[in-house]
Structures are given as structure tokens and as C-alpha cells.
Amino acid sequence: MWTSRLLLVATLVLGAVPSAIADAMPDGFVYLKDYVPDIRQDIRYAGRQNFMRKRLPGYAAKECVLTEAAAKALAKVQNAAVQDGFSLVVFDCYRPQTAVDAMVAWVGSGQETDSEYYPSVPRSQLIRQGYIGAKSSHARGSTVDVALELFEVADPRKQPSVCSRGDRGTADFGTPFDCFDPASRTDATVIGKQAQQLRRKLVDLMRLGNFRNYPGEWWHFTLQGEPYPDRSFSFAIEKR
């Protein structure tokens, strides 16, 4: 009997090892601050300042994690941005699949709108209309949500955004990050001329690092030739 129990315990312990290994950050992933420490990180899903109003699963730390290839490419973009008098700020980088799954479940559990994040699109339609993906490129580790830092006083004459909030310390792109509305399309013309120019500038800068923009969101970019184009990851983002 005791031998059987010992074998059962050993089996359970050994069986847990592969899971623990699978949840560790894989080789090929890095912390962005180890490569480009001067990029400001404002990781929204690691706190409450996001459309779900809570920290999402897998975000144990406010850290930008990316594939090494994406981090090196973003360093090239930052160098070019600084030469042009700008600097980057990132809102989200690698996103664990557990967080993606939580977003999908959340979408299916409500019908309301939210003046700060989705003022005209019902929550239940956010996936259908392309604002939230059941399979997110973020889970592959080479996608980043990014804007440009604000280094001058904001123009008091700027028009209010369709989403009733702003992004602290960033330039005015016409809408804030994660504003789920047609005005957030990269080529939207309902925003001011200055915001349109900033969007084009961001696209041009990111193209220098071989990042491709998702046209539905001015802030969303994926590295072309990403190392894991067909694989999603679920490891948690831990404190460095």
C-alpha cells in the first residue's frame, strides 16, 4: 500500500514538472527595458486602467516582454524617433493567451457601451467588429501597442475624443489607446489634421523597424517576419 502511495505521489510531482517548465519565459523572449530602457512603459493590462477595469490574467508585473527580434527592432525605431525629437511609449507587448481568453469571455458577458472605451459599439460586438481578437497577434510575442511621448504643452484647442479620456503624457493621436471606435482607424479623417500627421509619422517610424500597422488601430504594430507566426504563448509576465 505504502509503495503504491509513494508511486502515486512521485507520479503527481513528476507530472507537474513539464507544466512548470512550459509556464516559464521561453528562450527567445526578453524584457524590453534590458534592450531599450528609455522607452516608457505604461502597461495597461497589468492594472485597472483598461476597458475591463481590472488586472488581466498573466500580467503579474508591469513589464513589456517581447521576442528578442521585436525588441531589437523596436530599439531601431526608438533611435530614429529620438533623432526626430520624439520618444516611444508602449501600452502592451506580449499578451499571455490566458489574458486573451479572459477578454473573449468578458465580451460575451455584456451588452453595454462605455463612454471611455467603446462609446458606440456594444460590448457584445467588439470581437465581431474587429476590436478584440479571439486569436491575438500579441500572444505570439512580436506585436506592440505604441504611441509617441508628449514633450510640449497640449493644444487647448484640440477637439475632444470620441472616447471621453486621454493618455497621460502622450501626443494627441485623435483618440486614446484602446478606443474601440471607427475614429481609431489609422487612416480615419474625422480627427484633426495634426492627429492624422502624427499617425502617419508613427507608421513611418515603425516601418523603419519592419513593423506593420493593423489599419483598424493606429497604435497596433506587428513585426514582419516574426519568429513565431503560428504559435501563441501563455507564460505569465513576471517582475524582472
Buried (B, 14 or more C-beta within 10 A) or exposed (E): EEEEEEEEEEEEEEEEEEEEEEBEBBEEBBBBBEBBEEBBBBBBBBBEBBBBEEBBBBBEBBBBBBBBBBBBBBBBBBEBBEEEEBBBBBBBBBBBBBBBBBBBEBBEEEEEBBEBBBBEBBBEBBBEBBBBBEEBBBBBBBBBBBBBBBEEEEEEEBEEBBBEBBBEEBBBBBBBBBBBBBBBBBEBEBBBEBBBEBBEBBBEBBBEBBBBBBEBBBBBBBBEEBBBEEEBBBBBBBEE
